[in-house]
Amino acid sequence: MEEKPIGEVTHYYSHLEVAIVKFNRKVKAGETVHFKGATTDFTQPIESMEFDHKSVTEAELGKEIGIKVSDKVREGDEVYAVV
């Protein structure tokens, strides 16, 4: 598997299990991403994305998007596209 960096976690809401990710390219719902950091290391498909409390199917370049995550992430964790 080849992985390309596509974003960074800017915030994590543990009570909602939602990561706020700033993407450096367009990302679509359904893509598989890998969260990696000092103590974070898991892969999951993007099943739910929100921007400004509204459901979206695509994250625009440079936007901060909320993503439902299956495990805890931390600010500064890198997000990679799994291709």
Secondary structure, DSSP 8 states (H G I E B T S, - for coil): --EEEEEEEEEEETTTTEEEEEESS-EETT-EEEEESSS-EEEEE---EEETTEE-SEE-TT-EEEEE-SS---TT-EEEEE-
